[in-house]
Every structure is written in C-alpha cells, then in structure tokens.
Amino acid sequence: MTGPTRTRRRRRTPRSDWQLPLLTDLGVRPERQKLLVVVVSVVAALAAGAGLVVVVTSLGSYAPDRRTGAALAQADAALPQTFHGWSSPKLFDPVSDREKDAAPLTEKEVFAQKTLTGEKKLRLKLVAGAIDADCSAALWGEELVEQVAQAGCTQAARGLYLSSDGRYVGQYTLLNLRDGQAATELVESLKTLYRGGWTLPLKSEKAAFPASGYTEAGGYALGHYVGLVWIGRADGAEPTARDDYVSLALTLRGAEKPVYQRVVAITGPGS
C-alpha cells in the first residue's frame, strides 16, 4: 500500500476533479467535460515530464545587467526560476476574438471565488485583487510591456492567494488581449522573455513572494486571454517531495472560471 502511494506522488499525476464541479455548475455536458479532463491531463503530464521543479539553466542565467528601460525600476523584483507555456485548447475557440467577447472583465466576475479548492485538502484564499486598465501597471520589463501593448491588452487582472496552512503563495494574472493569435505569440515569447520581465506581485500584509525565493510559473493561452500562474513557498525555499506543485498550479487555475463562463455564454451550456 505504501509503495504505490509513493509512486503516485513522484509522478505527480493530478486528478482533474476540481474542474468537473465547475463545469457542471455551468451546465456543460459530460462529453465536453471529458474533453477538458484530457486537455488538463496532457498539460500535467507535459509539466511533469519537463521537470517543473528543475531550474532551466540551459536557457541561460539571468543577470541584472540584461535589464533595460522599464525593467531597471524593478531591479529587486521577484522572478520565477522556471516557466512553461501552452497554446490554447479548442475549448476556448469561441473566445478567440475579443470582438465576440467585448464586455470587459469586472471585479465581481473575476474575484467571485474567494477560495480555490484543490485535491489533498489544498485551499487557496484570495488576499488581494486588482484589475488594471493600463496593463503596464501590472507588469515590468521593457520588452514584455511593449509586446503586451502591441497585443492590444486592455486589462490585467491579478489575484494574490495564500494557502490555508500558510505554506504556499500564488498569483494568477489574466491578460485581456486582442485575439487568440496575440495570446499564443505572447505565451511563446514568454518562454525566454520571462527572464527579463514578469508580472508585478500585488502587495499584501498577508502574503508575498520573497524577493530571492524560489518560484515557478506557467502561461496559458485561453482564446484571446493569457493566464499567468505564479507559485512558490511562502518561505522562499525550493520545493521538496512534500510539495506537489502540479496540484498547486491546477488549483490556482481555478481562477480561470470567468473565461469558462464566457465560453458557455457564447456557445450555450449544451454545446
């Protein structure tokens, strides 16, 4: 009994149960839910296979002298040590063009869920939230800010979360871009661009990313949106065998619920 349990933890194969109730509440049919489960399972497998907890030194080390322009103002900003990006699943095709999803994101919509619940009793509580119409207010790094502006970013929604046991901190950033192509291009660029620019952490007395701490990040194209997941231990230490960062990332992605709601609003619950 003990052997198989340890094997499952090493492989970090997360269950997707947290997503099913979300889609059921929205009225999505079971066969559509299965599609999403497959997509998330593949994403988790790719993350585990790529070594989510390994520092990508092969991409080159990050040095302060590479920062220019707007980046200089954030010389002590926290940066993720790893980043992985994924293109948009077909599920989000209905919101691939902002003209078909023109209503701006609202705080009531984005921060409706104050707690995100995952497996193994993982609970992330919202401690700070903000939506900026000027996307540069939520980002730093000259190249990143410029590319986001060229992508037609009109909103940057950020939510800062702390786990109920105080062990983990996470921030979810949702960027409202022009279209799916712009979202895909940004995620692809961030595979290297993140080393010279990233999202600004929200300030809160309840949670913070240690400036020199170890963190990991992921970028997801979701139609014309880009979701940025940023996670780490609150003490800044590197993860141990006890820390399931795949499950942590999936739980934080519960903040994507507004995007799913917009898909259903366009296609209908039975589509």
N, C-alpha and C positions, 0 to 999 in steps of 0.2 A: 504493500500500500504506500509505503514511504517512497520507494524508488520511482514509480510512475509520477507521483506528485512533483518530485524534484525535477524530473524530465520536462514536465509541462512548464514549470517556472523558467527553466533555462531557455526553452524555445520561445517563451513569451507569446504564446498564441492566444490572443484576446478573444473573448466571446463578444458578439455584437448585440447582446440582449438589450443594452441601453438604448439602441436605436429603434427596436421594434415597437415599444410602447409609444415612442414619439410619433412614428408614422401611423400607428393605429389610431392615435388621438386625432390625427389629421384626416382619417378616413381612407388611407391608401390601401389598396387591395393587397392580399398576401403575396401574390406573384410579383408585385412591384417591390414589396419588402424584401423578397428573396434576392432580387437583383442588387439591392443596396448592400445586403449582407455579403454577397460575393465580392462587390467592389471593395468594401472595407476590409474583408479578409485578405484580399490580394495586397492591399496597401500595407496592412500589418505585416504580412509575410515579407514584402519587399523591404520594409523598415528593419525587420529583424535580420534579414539576410545581408543587408548593407552594413550592419553593425551600428545601430543607432547610438550606442554608448561609446563608440570609438572616435577619437579626435581625428579629423580628416587632415592630417599633416601633409598628405600627398598633394593637397590643393595649394600648399604654400602657407607659411606662417604669416600671421597678421602683425604688422608693425605700425606704430603711431605715425611714422613719417609718411605713410601712404595716404593719410587723411588730408584732404584739402578743402578749401572753401567752408561750406556749412558744417562739415564734419569736424573742423577744428574746435568748434564750440562745444563738442561733446567728447572731449579727449578722455574723460573718465567714465563714459557710458558703458553699461554692461553689454556684452556681446555673446551670442550663443557660440559654443565651440563646434557644433555640428548643425548642418541644415540639409534637409531632404525636401524635394519638391515633386508634386504630382499634378498632372493635367486634369482637366475637368471631365468627369464621367458623363455619359449621355443623359443621365438622370437630370442634369441641370441644363440641358439644351433649351428648355422653354424660357430660361432667363439668360440666354447667351447674348441678348441685345438689350441694352438699357431702355431703348425706345418702347419695348414691350413691357418694361418693368420700371416705369418712370417715377413712381412715388418714392420720395426719399425715405431713408431709414429713420425711425423715431426711437427715442429713448424707451418709450413704453414697449415698443416692439422688441428691441434688442436686449433689454435688461429685464424682461418679464420674469425670467427664471433667476431667482436669487441663489439657488443652489443647484449644482450639476452633480448628478449621481452616477457613479460607475460601479464596476464589479468590485468584489472584495471589500465592501463597505466604504469605498472611496467616495468622499463628498468634497466638492469644491464650492466654497462660499464666496459670493461676489463681495468685494470690499471697496471697489471703486469702479466707476464707469464714466465714459465721456464720448461724445460724438462731435468731431470737428469738421466743419465745412471746408476749412483750409487743411488739406491733407498733410502739408508740410509741418503743421503744428504737432503731428503725431509721429514724425519720422526725423531721422538725422542722416547725414551723408549726402554730399552734393550730387553724386551720380544717381543715387536712389531717389532722392527728391525730384530730380529732373525727369527721370523715367516715369515716375508716378504721375507727374504733371502732364507729360505727353500722352499718358494713357487715359487722360480725361477724368482723373479722380475728383469726385465731388464730395466724398465723405470718408472719414476714417473713424470707425467705431472701435473703442478699446474697452475691454473689461478685465480687471485685475482680480484674481481669485487666490484664496488661501485654503488649503485642505483643512478639514475639521480637526485634525490632530496637530496642525501647525507644522507639519513636516515639509510640505510642498507649496511652492508658489507658481502661479501660471498666469499668463496674459494672452487673451485672444484678441486679435486685431482683424477687423473686417473692412476691406477697402472696396469702395463702390466705384468701379471703373467703367469705361465706355462700352466695351463689348468683350466677348469671350476670347478673341484673339489678343487683345491687350492684356487680359488676365493671364493667359497662357505664357505670353512673352515675358511678363514680369516674374512669374514663378521660375521660368527657365533662367532668367538673368540672375535671380537671387541665389542660384546655386554657387555662384562665386561672389556676387555683388554684396552679399550679406556681411562679408568680412570688412567692408569699408562703410557700412551704413545699416541701420536697423530701425526698428520701432522704438520710440521713447517709452520707457516704463511709466505708468501712472504713479503718482505719489500718494502714499497712504501710510498712516501710522501703524496700520495693522499688518501690512505685508510689503516686501520689497525684494528686488533681486540684488544680492551682494555684488558690488562693482567688479570684484575679481573672482566671483564664484563661477562654478561650472554650470552651464545651462545648455539645453538642446532646443532646436526649432524645426518647424516644418511649414511648408507653404502649399496651399491647395487652391487651384483654380476651380471656382464654383459658378459656372456661367460667366457673367460679367463681374463677378465678385472675386476677390482673393482673400482667403482666410489664412492668417499667420498664427501658428501655435508656438508658444514660447514657454518652456517649463524648466524647473530646476528645484533643487532642495533649498529650503529657506535658509539653511546654514551655509550654503555655497559649496558644500562638499560634492565630490564626484559620486555617482550612483554606485550602490553595492548590489549584491544579489537580492537584497530585500526590496530594492526599488524597481518596480515594473513601470518603466517609462512609456511603454506602448499603451498600457491601460490608462495611464495618466493622460497621455495625449488624446486618446479616444474620448475620455471623459470630458476634457476641456473642449473638444469639438462639439459637445452638446450645445455650445453657444451658437452653432450654425442653424439652430431651429428656425430663425426668421427666414433664412434662404429656402428651406424646405417648404415653409408656409407659403412663400411667394410662388414656388413651383406649383403647388396644389391650387393656389388661387387662379392660376392661368390655365392649368390643364384639367382641373376638377379632381375630386377625391377618387373617382373610379377609373382614372386614366392609368 
